[in-house]
Each structure stands twice: as C-alpha cells, then as structure tokens.
Amino acid sequence: MDLYCGEYFNKGYGTFTVTKEGNNLYILFPTFKFILVHRQYDLFPQTDRRSSAANES
C-alpha cells in the first residue's frame, strides 16, 4: 500500500495527498480526511467516514 502514498492532482479536486496510517489509506484535503477501504486489486472506494480536519489523528 505504500506505493499509493503521495501527492496527486486532479483538475476537479485540485491537489490532495494519500497517506497510510496503520493498515488504512487516507485522502487528505485541506479540511477533510477520508478513509479509503481496500475492496480488491487497485480498487479503494472512498467511504463516508471522515474527519472534520485533515490534521486530526
């Protein structure tokens, strides 16, 4: 999962970061932190679980 970590850019969403904490991947935006749940292969759907601030643990 470490290979997915890094900074990404999307024309619609702007710049965001993918990080790993424990066995989970997260998408970090300036004001939100979303959990990515591994489904299969390279599929990590975003869930509705999120933090209100990207710097929360």
Secondary structure, DSSP 8 states (H G I E B T S, - for coil): -GGG-EEEEETTTEEEEEEEETTEEEEE-SS-EEEE---BTTB--EEEEEESSTT--
